[in-house]
Amino acid sequence: MEAVDLSRRLTEFSQVAGEVLRDVEDVTEQQIRHWIVNPFLVAIGWDPHDKRQVFLDFPVRGSDRHVDYALLNGDGQPRLFLDVRERTGNVSDAGEVAEHAKAAKVPLALITNGREFSLWYIQETEAPVPLFVLPLKDLGDNAESLLGLSVEYRLSDTGIQQLRRSAIRVAVLVMLEENAEKTFDALVDWVQSQVAPGALDETTSQAIRDATMLWLTEEHLTLPAFAPREGQRLHELRPTTAKDWEAFPRGPSGTFQYRFDTTKTLDLRQSPKEVREQMRLQGLRTPTATSFGGFYHALRGRAGLGSAK
């Protein structure tokens, strides 16, 4: 299954599921199973009625408890536990299902309350790691990050590593985006310390390299989470440098106007993230992602504001 096809299927699923949730005020966990979870599994290629793929009410070894769903690999071994919670249930806490997965050596746990989905990477000796928390309506926009869940992978090691790389890549891009004023070398060191202190495994290292390359070329702006508003694409944003801006004559110190269109203004008293967003909304960007830090500090220095805290 290609990402484009998965995106279409997930978008169609989320539209129908969203209508169900709007029409039924007090949906039960059982209804979430039938109206949300089963169609979701079908959308990503799994057959919830095929016992060779999906085991319902999977028994937890050594207890009388069970997990709502277990997705099986080609050898019939559980590789993902799926926990269905009530409509108001919190999916941002892995809770008991993560403990069950850890005990059974199952590497993934998926949790949903029908409105949101969260996926967790489970390791025997570490705390559960959230790979994503997505609202129902955003599943279609994140198809590329969900490919590793599709039935073609049958939750193989390859599929799981793809899921991890996608999650780490997005997390790193967010870090880079929010800290663009740092120098590149400082950014790389900082990201590695935040994502994976100490030695990096190959999956994490590759994800950081992938994200850094996307960020340097500003290709990340074409991703749903970073796309400029009002439908503007990256090539439609005009590059600008500090020399294109002059002090705003009627504004307080720290405000600037664009030489070529005086209706465009920037307030350098704000944070780097806020200034960068101002630029995007006005159809502008710096020539490269790494040049934003210099742009930001050059204008602040010209206004006598010094370094941002």
C-alpha positions as CSV (number, residue, x, y, z in Angstrom):
1,M,0.0,0.0,0.0
2,E,1.4,3.4,-1.0
3,A,1.2,6.5,1.3
4,V,-1.2,8.2,-1.2
5,D,-3.6,5.2,-1.1
6,L,-3.4,4.9,2.7
7,S,-4.1,8.6,3.0
8,R,-7.2,8.3,0.9
9,R,-8.4,5.3,2.9
10,L,-7.8,7.0,6.2
11,T,-9.4,10.2,5.1
12,E,-12.6,8.4,4.0
13,F,-12.6,6.4,7.3
14,S,-12.1,9.5,9.5
15,Q,-15.0,11.3,7.7
16,V,-17.4,8.4,8.3
17,A,-16.2,7.8,11.8
18,G,-16.5,11.5,12.6
19,E,-20.1,11.5,11.5
20,V,-20.8,8.5,13.7
21,L,-19.4,10.3,16.8
22,R,-21.4,13.4,16.0
23,D,-24.7,11.4,15.7
24,V,-24.3,9.2,18.8
25,E,-24.0,11.3,21.9
26,D,-23.0,8.6,24.4
27,V,-21.1,6.0,22.4
28,T,-20.0,3.0,24.4
29,E,-16.7,1.1,24.2
30,Q,-18.4,-1.7,22.4
31,Q,-19.7,0.7,19.8
32,I,-16.2,2.3,19.5
33,R,-14.9,-1.2,18.7
34,H,-17.5,-1.8,15.9
35,W,-17.9,1.7,14.5
36,I,-14.4,3.1,14.9
37,V,-11.7,0.4,15.6
38,N,-12.8,-2.3,13.1
39,P,-13.2,0.2,10.2
40,F,-9.8,1.7,11.2
41,L,-8.1,-1.7,10.9
42,V,-9.8,-2.3,7.6
43,A,-8.5,1.1,6.4
44,I,-4.9,0.1,7.1
45,G,-5.4,-3.3,5.5
46,W,-6.1,-5.6,8.4
47,D,-9.1,-8.0,8.5
48,P,-10.6,-7.9,12.1
49,H,-12.5,-11.1,11.3
50,D,-9.5,-13.1,10.3
51,K,-8.1,-14.9,13.4
52,R,-4.8,-15.3,11.7
53,Q,-4.4,-11.5,11.7
54,V,-6.5,-10.2,14.6
55,F,-7.0,-11.9,18.0
56,L,-10.0,-10.4,19.9
57,D,-9.9,-10.3,23.7
58,F,-6.4,-11.6,23.8
59,P,-5.7,-13.3,27.2
60,V,-3.0,-11.8,29.4
61,R,-0.7,-14.6,30.5
62,G,-0.8,-15.3,34.3
63,S,-4.0,-13.4,34.9
64,D,-7.7,-13.4,34.1
65,R,-7.3,-10.1,32.2
66,H,-7.4,-9.6,28.5
67,V,-6.4,-7.0,25.8
68,D,-9.1,-5.8,23.5
69,Y,-7.2,-6.7,20.3
70,A,-3.8,-8.2,19.4
71,L,-2.5,-7.9,15.9
72,L,-0.4,-10.9,14.8
73,N,2.6,-11.2,12.6
74,G,2.9,-13.9,9.8
75,D,4.0,-16.5,12.5
76,G,0.9,-15.9,14.6
77,Q,2.8,-14.0,17.3
78,P,1.2,-10.8,18.8
79,R,3.1,-7.7,17.8
80,L,0.7,-4.9,18.8
81,F,-1.9,-4.7,21.6
82,L,-4.8,-2.4,21.0
83,D,-6.7,-0.9,23.9
84,V,-10.1,0.6,23.5
85,R,-11.1,3.2,26.1
86,E,-14.3,5.1,26.8
87,R,-15.0,8.2,24.8
88,T,-13.6,10.5,27.5
89,G,-10.7,8.2,28.2
90,N,-7.1,9.6,28.2
91,V,-5.0,8.2,25.4
92,S,-1.9,10.1,26.4
93,D,-1.2,7.7,29.3
94,A,-0.2,4.2,28.2
95,G,-1.2,2.7,31.5
96,E,-1.9,-1.0,32.0
97,V,-1.8,-2.0,28.3
98,A,1.8,-1.1,28.2
99,E,2.6,-3.3,31.2
100,H,0.7,-6.2,29.5
101,A,2.7,-5.6,26.3
102,K,6.0,-5.4,28.1
103,A,5.3,-8.7,29.9
104,A,4.3,-10.4,26.6
105,K,7.3,-8.9,24.8
106,V,5.0,-7.1,22.4
107,P,6.7,-4.0,20.9
108,L,3.7,-1.8,20.2
109,A,0.6,-0.6,22.0
110,L,-2.2,1.4,20.3
111,I,-4.8,3.2,22.4
112,T,-7.9,4.9,21.2
113,N,-11.1,6.4,22.6
114,G,-12.5,6.8,19.1
115,R,-11.6,10.5,18.9
116,E,-7.9,10.1,19.3
117,F,-5.2,7.5,18.6
118,S,-1.9,7.1,20.4
119,L,0.9,4.6,19.5
120,W,3.5,3.5,21.9
121,Y,6.9,1.8,21.5
122,I,7.4,-0.8,24.2
123,Q,10.8,-2.0,25.4
124,E,11.5,-4.4,28.2
125,T,13.8,-2.2,30.3
126,E,12.6,1.3,29.3
127,A,9.5,3.4,29.9
128,P,6.9,3.3,27.0
129,V,7.8,5.9,24.3
130,P,4.9,7.7,22.5
131,L,5.3,7.6,18.8
132,F,2.3,9.7,18.0
133,V,-1.0,11.1,19.4
134,L,-3.3,12.0,16.6
135,P,-6.9,13.2,16.5
136,L,-9.2,11.1,14.3
137,K,-9.4,13.9,11.7
138,D,-5.6,14.1,11.2
139,L,-5.0,10.4,10.4
140,G,-5.3,10.9,6.7
141,D,-2.7,13.8,6.7
142,N,-0.2,11.6,8.5
143,A,-0.5,8.5,6.3
144,E,3.3,8.4,5.6
145,S,4.0,8.1,9.3
146,L,1.4,5.3,9.7
147,L,2.6,3.1,6.8
148,G,4.5,0.8,9.2
149,L,1.1,-0.2,10.7
150,S,-0.4,-1.3,7.4
151,V,-0.9,-5.0,6.9
152,E,1.8,-5.4,4.3
153,Y,4.4,-5.1,7.0
154,R,2.6,-7.4,9.4
155,L,4.3,-5.4,12.2
156,S,7.7,-6.8,11.2
157,D,10.9,-5.3,12.6
158,T,11.1,-3.3,9.4
159,G,7.6,-1.8,9.9
160,I,8.3,-1.0,13.5
161,Q,11.6,0.8,12.7
162,Q,9.8,2.8,10.0
163,L,7.2,3.8,12.6
164,R,9.9,4.9,15.0
165,R,11.9,6.8,12.3
166,S,8.8,8.7,11.3
167,A,7.9,9.6,14.8
168,I,11.5,10.7,15.7
169,R,11.8,12.7,12.5
170,V,8.6,14.7,13.2
171,A,9.8,15.3,16.8
172,V,13.2,16.5,15.7
173,L,11.6,18.8,13.0
174,V,9.5,20.4,15.7
175,M,12.6,20.9,17.9
176,L,14.5,22.4,15.0
177,E,11.6,24.7,14.0
178,E,11.2,26.0,17.5
179,N,14.9,26.6,18.1
180,A,16.0,27.9,14.7
181,E,18.0,30.8,16.3
182,K,20.7,28.3,17.5
183,T,23.8,27.6,15.4
184,F,23.6,24.4,13.4
185,D,26.3,22.6,15.4
186,A,24.6,23.6,18.7
187,L,21.2,22.4,17.3
188,V,22.5,19.0,16.3
189,D,24.1,18.5,19.8
190,W,20.9,19.8,21.5
191,V,18.5,17.6,19.5
192,Q,20.6,14.5,20.2
193,S,20.7,15.3,23.9
194,Q,16.9,15.7,23.9
195,V,15.9,12.7,21.8
196,A,18.4,10.2,22.8
197,P,21.0,11.1,25.4
198,G,24.2,9.0,25.1
199,A,24.7,6.4,22.3
200,L,22.2,6.5,19.5
201,D,20.8,3.4,18.0
202,E,20.7,3.3,14.1
203,T,17.0,4.1,13.9
204,T,17.3,7.2,16.0
205,S,20.5,8.3,14.3
206,Q,19.0,7.9,10.8
207,A,15.8,9.7,11.9
208,I,17.8,12.7,13.1
209,R,19.8,12.8,9.9
210,D,16.6,12.6,7.8
211,A,15.0,15.4,9.8
212,T,18.0,17.6,9.7
213,M,18.2,17.3,5.9
214,L,14.5,18.0,5.5
215,W,14.9,21.1,7.7
216,L,17.9,22.4,6.0
217,T,16.2,22.3,2.6
218,E,13.0,23.6,4.2
219,E,11.2,20.6,2.6
220,H,9.5,20.1,6.0
221,L,7.3,23.1,5.1
222,T,5.4,20.9,2.7
223,L,4.4,18.4,5.5
224,P,0.9,18.9,7.0
225,A,2.3,19.9,10.4
226,F,4.4,22.7,9.0
227,A,2.7,23.8,5.7
228,P,2.3,27.6,5.4
229,R,-1.3,28.7,5.9
230,E,-3.8,29.7,3.2
231,G,-2.5,27.0,0.9
232,Q,0.9,28.6,0.1
233,R,3.6,26.2,-0.9
234,L,7.3,26.6,-0.2
235,H,8.1,27.8,-3.7
236,E,5.5,30.6,-3.3
237,L,7.3,32.1,-0.3
238,R,9.6,34.9,-1.3
239,P,13.2,34.7,0.2
240,T,14.2,37.8,2.2
241,T,17.3,38.9,4.1
242,A,17.9,41.4,6.9
243,K,18.9,44.1,4.4
244,D,15.3,44.0,2.9
245,W,13.9,45.5,6.2
246,E,14.0,48.9,7.7
247,A,12.9,50.4,11.0
248,F,9.1,51.0,11.0
249,P,8.9,54.8,11.2
250,R,5.7,55.0,13.2
251,G,6.3,51.9,15.4
252,P,8.2,51.2,18.6
253,S,11.8,50.1,18.5
254,G,12.0,46.6,17.3
255,T,9.4,46.8,14.6
256,F,10.4,46.7,10.9
257,Q,8.7,47.1,7.5
258,Y,9.6,45.4,4.2
259,R,11.3,47.7,1.7
260,F,9.4,46.3,-1.2
261,D,5.9,46.3,0.3
262,T,5.4,48.5,3.3
263,T,2.2,46.7,4.3
264,K,4.4,43.8,5.5
265,T,5.8,44.3,9.0
266,L,7.7,42.3,11.6
267,D,7.8,42.7,15.4
268,L,11.3,41.6,16.5
269,R,10.3,42.0,20.2
270,Q,8.7,38.6,19.8
271,S,10.2,35.1,20.0
272,P,12.0,33.5,17.0
273,K,9.1,31.2,16.5
274,E,6.6,34.0,16.4
275,V,8.7,36.1,14.1
276,R,9.1,33.2,11.7
277,E,5.3,32.7,11.7
278,Q,4.8,36.4,10.9
279,M,7.0,36.0,7.9
280,R,5.1,32.9,6.6
281,L,1.8,34.6,7.0
282,Q,3.1,37.4,4.8
283,G,4.5,35.0,2.2
284,L,8.1,35.4,3.1
285,R,11.0,33.2,4.3
286,T,14.7,33.3,4.8
287,P,16.8,31.8,1.9
288,T,17.5,28.7,4.0
289,A,16.3,27.4,7.4
290,T,19.7,27.9,9.0
291,S,19.9,31.5,7.8
292,F,16.8,32.5,10.0
293,G,18.9,32.7,13.1
294,G,21.2,35.3,11.6
295,F,18.3,37.2,10.1
296,Y,16.6,37.3,13.5
297,H,19.6,38.4,15.5
298,A,20.7,40.9,12.9
299,L,17.4,42.8,13.1
300,R,17.3,42.6,16.9
301,G,20.8,43.9,17.0
302,R,19.9,46.8,14.7
303,A,17.0,47.7,17.1
304,G,19.3,47.4,20.1
305,L,17.3,44.6,21.6
306,G,20.2,42.2,22.1
307,S,19.9,38.4,22.2
308,A,16.5,36.8,22.8
309,K,16.1,34.8,26.0
